[in-house]
Amino acid sequence: MANPTAKTFLITGVSSGFGKAFAIAALQAGHKVIGTVRNDAAKQAFEKLGGHATALILDVTDFDNIPPAITALHQTAGPIDVLVNNAGYGHEGILEESPLSDLIAQFNVNVFGAVAMIKAVLPTMRQRKSGHIINITSMGGFITMPGISYYCGSKFALEGISETLAREVAHLGIHVTAIAPGSFRTDWAGRSMVRTERSIDDYNTLFDPIRDARTAKNGQQAGDPAKAAQVLLDIINHETPPAHLLLGADAVVLVRDKMASLADEITRWEDVSRSTAFADTPSA
């Protein structure tokens, strides 16, 4: 029986990990899912899921091709109700050792690709006065650790863009949610991770244990992508979805600790912060 509240999802990067889990959950709930993939083999694999699964061969870094592709999609599949910007990958490497080209590539996928997709679907959402944009960020959009500066930078950026966009479109009936997972059993720390080769011995003591621990933990993470997918389905049906949502106990603990540490630092340096105004300016 058809789902009377069925929505049309556009999910980027559905070949594995969160994207595949999100797509499967949405299909099982009776929704229509258009998933972006990179090649014909991935297209065939995704459409074998059955139901209302349609694959769209689209590279989110092919910025010029995204608008016409989404225009054509609207003509064949109708308007997009939910955009899930999931496509992304992790970069691991000490900043000094990592080529600038790796930073550009990281932002092209994790930030600019997501924004290009948003800009392509927003006009129709705005005209219909409805829609939900979900950006998959990371607890790395709040916290940091040595060796993932490029990745954290991209996720901090997407968190900020998401929050600002939410304020711009709220009066238009459009919701924006940044979902920030902690450690989940996806390929993020495995085959999807780009790793810079080590070259500077001064960082060995700091970084080698971090890299070894991440590799050893891969496949043993506590987070279940299928449960994350169910949360996503709940969020799109909520009347007042959050602008930010952490997923995973580790994300809650680590981000809360970061916020507390930041608040303490603001307090310690508050006098200095307030000392920079003109003398005739009333204090805030």
C-alpha positions, 0 to 999 in steps of 0.5 A, a space after each residue: 500500500 502506498 504511503 499517503 505521506 510519501 516524500 521525494 528524497 534526493 540523497 547524495 552518495 548512496 553507494 555506501 555508508 550513511 547514504 545507503 542506510 538513509 536510502 534503504 530506510 526511506 525506501 522501506 518507509 514508502 518514500 521515493 529516493 533519487 540517489 546520486 552515484 558516480 558510475 553505471 555499476 553503482 547506478 545498477 546496484 542502487 536501483 536493485 534495491 527496488 521500490 522507488 529507487 532511482 539513481 542519478 549519475 552525478 559528481 557533486 564537484 561537477 558544479 556546472 552540471 548540477 543545475 541542469 541535472 536538477 532541472 531535468 530531475 524536477 521535470 521527470 521526478 517532480 519536486 524534491 521534498 528532502 535533500 540529504 547532502 551526505 556525499 563526503 569523505 575524510 582527510 587525515 594528515 598533519 597540516 604541515 605535511 598535507 598538500 594544499 591541493 588536498 584541502 581544496 579537494 576536501 572542500 570541493 566535496 564536503 562544502 562546495 558540492 553541498 552548497 551547489 546541491 542546495 542552490 539547485 533545489 532551493 528555488 523550487 522549495 522556495 516557490 512551494 514554501 516547503 522542503 527540508 535540507 539535511 546536511 550531514 556534518 560531523 562531531 568534527 564540525 565542533 571538536 578537533 583533534 590532531 591530524 584532521 584539520 582539513 576535514 574539521 575545517 570543512 565540517 565547521 564550514 558546513 555547520 556554519 553555512 547550515 545554521 545561517 541558511 536555516 535563518 534565511 529560509 525559515 520564514 519560507 517554510 523550509 527547514 535546515 538541519 545539520 546532523 553531526 554523527 560521532 563514530 559510526 560503522 561506515 567506511 569513513 575511517 577505512 577505504 573512504 579516508 584519504 591519508 597523507 604520507 608521513 614526512 616530518 619526524 617531529 610529529 611522530 610522537 603526537 600523531 602516530 598513536 592517533 592514526 594507529 588507534 583510528 585504524 584499529 577502531 575501524 569496524 568496531 565503532 559504536 554507532 549503527 547507521 541504520 539507527 541513524 537513518 531512522 532518526 533522519 526519518 523522524 526528523 523530517 516528520 517533526 514540526 520543529 526539527 532542530 537546526 543541529 543534531 548530534 548523533 552518538 553518545 561520543 558526540 554528545 560527550 565530546 561536544 559538550 566538553 568542548 562547549 564547556 571548555 570554550 565557555 571557560 576560556 571566554 570567561 578567563 579572557 573576558 576582560 581582554 575581550 571587552 578592552 578593545 572598545 572606544 572609551 566613549 562606547 557604552 559597555 554591552 
